[in-house]
């Protein structure tokens, strides 16, 4: 269990808009800033948290956790699916091959769940029995395991817009991607999900669903990029309490950013529209604790956060 004082102190040391001096202008995403220098990309993972396609604020040590877990998974799965990782020169930085991002996110789901208006469970509850080209049987209950993992691709929206779940056929009709590239990414996604599910199972977690992003290297190879099986890209449940919670109709015990999303929805009636509510410190601290516990449980190793002031640490570690 991480010391409460470390988490409280971390509230004043979050990395919101990381800048690397001498690396040029950053490309800014919801959570990451990236730079290209000498043909290599440097990805800086901030402590920003996003949900409902909005940036909500910062969570202590979140960027370090995401960077640590992404590097762990890239190393763990590099013999299954190629990826872009070269090294991690700072707790919040990955040095990677510069790739052209593919215009599609590949989402894999093993359970029917979710809380947003676009979730698979909401669609099912509203009467739909086909989600992104996947036929769903009658009689499913919320949080129920699907017969097998399904692929539910998504368009990649610009910041501030909403991603849209689509079928393979719809993507091909849009002309966003070739069938050959889609099939390559689909196989990679299912292979990664199966490998991730197995390791999570050994460590007492259920990998519920996740998203993968892919890019094409300068040599034309498709590789996985961004992150794999982190609390931002994935939903995790505790395996030992799932059966009882499901049989009693309760929500599974989770370790992911769904905690913040659920708090916003239930306590502030916020689902993405209008002004973003202020997130109290105690919610941020609990979210940070959950991120850190997830890292420990998934990797089987203690995660020790770096407590230095993050901007000065970046300047030191990334000095040219």
Beta strands, then each sheet from edge to edge (+ up, - down):
strand 1: 27-28
strand 2: 32-37
strand 3: 40-45
strand 4: 48-51
strand 5: 54-58
strand 6: 85-90
strand 7: 93-97
strand 8: 100-112
strand 9: 130-131
strand 10: 134-135
strand 11: 144-151
strand 12: 154-155
strand 13: 205-216
strand 14: 222-225
strand 15: 234-238
sheet 1: 1+ 2- 3+ 7- 6+
sheet 2: 4+ 5-
sheet 3: 11+ 8- 12+
sheet 4: 11+ 8- 13+ 14-
sheet 5: 11+ 8- 13+ 15-
sheet 6: 9+ 10-
end
